[in-house]
Amino acid sequence: MNDYLVLIERTPDGYGAWCPDLLGCVALGDTVEETIAEMQEAIQFHLEGMREEGLPIPAPTTVTTARVATA
């Protein structure tokens, strides 16, 4: 099982998420928690489609090591 980095950002209507290692894999939600749940389903669906097409499943390459705060 792979752990993919998911980026979440606030939008005018809620939240949006994407996975830099899985191009085209995105999700939307009204809350962060809903967006995470939607993204988990989106990743599963995305990977299932790749398997069905016989495409290689990419290993995670994107990492995060720190948050940077500004004043």
C-alpha positions in Angstrom: 0.0 0.0 0.0 1.2 3.5 -0.9 0.8 6.7 1.0 0.2 9.6 -1.4 0.5 13.2 -0.4 -2.8 15.1 -0.8 -3.0 18.9 -1.0 -6.1 20.6 0.3 -6.9 24.3 -0.2 -9.9 26.5 0.6 -12.1 27.5 -2.3 -14.9 30.0 -2.5 -17.4 27.0 -2.1 -15.5 24.8 0.3 -12.3 22.8 -0.2 -10.5 21.2 -3.1 -7.9 18.5 -3.0 -5.5 16.9 -5.4 -2.6 14.4 -5.4 0.5 15.6 -7.2 1.6 12.0 -7.9 -1.7 11.0 -9.5 -2.4 13.5 -12.2 -6.1 14.2 -12.7 -7.1 12.8 -9.3 -9.1 15.5 -7.5 -11.9 15.9 -5.0 -14.2 18.6 -3.6 -16.0 18.9 -0.3 -17.7 21.3 2.0 -15.4 20.6 5.0 -11.8 19.4 5.3 -13.0 16.1 6.6 -15.5 15.6 3.8 -12.8 16.5 1.3 -10.4 14.0 2.7 -13.1 11.2 2.6 -13.9 12.2 -1.0 -10.2 12.1 -1.9 -9.7 8.7 -0.4 -12.5 7.4 -2.7 -11.1 9.3 -5.7 -7.6 7.8 -5.2 -9.1 4.3 -5.0 -11.2 4.9 -8.1 -8.2 6.4 -9.9 -5.9 3.4 -9.1 -8.6 0.9 -10.0 -8.9 2.5 -13.4 -5.1 2.5 -13.9 -5.0 -1.2 -13.1 -7.9 -2.0 -15.5 -6.0 -0.2 -18.2 -2.8 -2.1 -17.5 -1.0 1.1 -16.5 1.8 1.1 -13.9 0.8 2.4 -10.5 3.2 5.3 -9.7 5.1 5.2 -6.5 4.7 8.3 -4.3 7.4 10.8 -5.0 6.0 14.0 -3.4 6.9 14.5 0.2 6.3 17.2 2.8 8.7 17.9 5.6 7.6 21.3 7.1 5.1 24.0 7.2 6.3 27.5 6.7 4.4 30.3 8.5 4.5 33.9 7.6 3.8 37.0 9.7 
